[in-house]
Each structure stands twice: as structure tokens, then as C-alpha cells.
Amino acid sequence: MYENHNGQEGDDKREFLRVDHDVPLSFKVLGADKLLAKPDIQARNISASGLLFRTATESSIPALSSIVWIALDQKMMNICAEIEEDLLIYNNGVYGRVVRIAEGEPGKSYDIGICFLRKKRMSENEIQSLAGVS
């Protein structure tokens, strides 16, 4: 069981197909001073709606509901842009909100679910303010 982005517990039901994508990942919590890039942060899978990454370090876990900027390689940027044209893409990365934090391997790792932010759900001022604090 986990707590989903609606705050309800339930079975793992997904609206989008997820593609395994096991690569190192770097991200930055908005307002933080630096990009968080540690060898234990690994992307697990990606879909049109978001991505899941795993970390073994508690200090690498962003707060639930925080906004993050995630650096993506060019291949993943192209795939994301093809499957979802409304993503908030900025400076070789994409913005998202932390919607899920769960234990991965018991006692060893944590899974972090990110929902991509979409332009159509935000005002122009909100979009501009994200670029200003990243």
C-alpha cells in the first residue's frame, strides 16, 4: 500500500504505460542551492505522466508535494516531448511535483514518484516564476 497523490491509500493503478528506464538521475528541489546528483539516485521508469526514481539516502528524498526540476538526457527529453507536448521543459530538464514516497527495498531504499507539471494547468506567471527560482 502507498499514499497516492490524492491522499488515499489503494492498489497501484496507473493511467499511463510506464517504460523501464534505469539510469542515474539528477534533480533540484526548487529554491535549493544546488543540483542533487548522487550515485545512489536512479531513475526506475518513466511515462507520459511522470517518473519514478529510487534512492538509498534519506537526505536525497524531497518533501512530498515539493516542486523539482529533473535533468534528463537528450534521448529522454525527446521521448517526453513526443509523448506529451504540454510538459514544462526548461534548460534540458522537466519540472514535476513529488506525489509519492514509499519504501523500495525494505530498510535499504526509497521510491519517489514524480508527476510532471503541465503548462495548461498553470498560469503564465506561475510558469515564469518557476524559471526564476530554478
N, C-alpha and C positions, 0 to 999 in steps of 0.2 A: 504494500500500500504506500501511497505517497500523497502529498498535498498538491493538488493541481493549481493552475493559475486562477481558478475560480474559488479557491479556498475550500474545496470539497475533497474528501477522500474518495478514492474509487479505483477501479481497474484501469489499467493502462490502455486507453483508447485514443487512437490518433487519427486525425483527419487527413494527413498527408503521408505519402510514401517517404520513408527515410532511407538514405543511402549511406552505407558504412564509409567512413572517412577518418581513418586512424592516422593522424599526423599531429606534430607539435603545434600548439596554439599559443598566440599572444593576445592579451586583451588589456584594456584600460577601463577602470571604473570612472565615469565622468566626475570631474573635479579632483581626481587623484593626480599626484605629481608625476608618476611615471608609468610606462608600459610594463605590465606584469608578464614576463616571459621566463618561465622556469621549465626545466627539463621534465618535470612531472605533470605538466598541463598538456593533455592530449585530447584533441577532438575525437569524438567517437562516431557520430553520424550527423548528417545534415539533411534538411528537407526544405521545401518552399516556405515553411512557416518558421523555421529556426534551426538550432543545432544543440547538440549535447556534448559537453566535454567532461573529462574526468581529471581529478587532481588528488594527490596523496597528502597534500599540505593544507591544513586548516586555514593558514594565512592566505591561501590562494582562492578562498571562497568569497565571492562578492555577496553582499547582503541581498536578501530576497527583495524583489521589486526595483533594485538599482538598475540604472542605465549603464550599459557597457558599449565600448567600441571594440570590435574584434578585427584584428588584422587577418586578411585572407590572401592566399597566394592568387596569382593571376588566373589560374585554371578555375579555382573555386569562385572567384569574382565573376568570371564569365558564365559559369553554370548558374549562379544565383541570379544574375541579371537576366538570363534566358528564361528561367522558370518563374521569376517574379519581378516584373518591371517596376513595381511600386516600392521596392526596398529603399531605405535611407542609406545610400552608399556614399562614403566620404573618405578621401585620401587612402585608397587601397584597403578599405575595410568597410564594415557594416555595423550599424547600430542595432542594439537589441535590449530587451528587458529580461532580467533574471526572473523566471517564473517557477522554477523547481530546484530544490536542493534535496538530495537524497543520498543515503549511504550506498556506495557502489559495492566494492568487496568489503564485507563486514570488518570493521576495525582497521581497514587499510586504505580506503579511497572514498571519494565523494563524487557524485554525478550532479552536474549543474546544467539545467535546462534553460536555454535562451530562446525567447520569441523575438523574431526580427521586428523592428519598428517599420511602419509603412507611412509613406508620405500622405496618402489620402486620409489618414486618421489624425493628422496633425495640422496645426495652423502654420502659416509661413513664419511667424515669429518663433514658434517652438522649434522649427527646423533650423532657423538661423542661430538660435541660442545654443543648440547642440554643437554646431560647428565652432562656436566661440569658446566653449569650455573644454573641448577635447584636446 
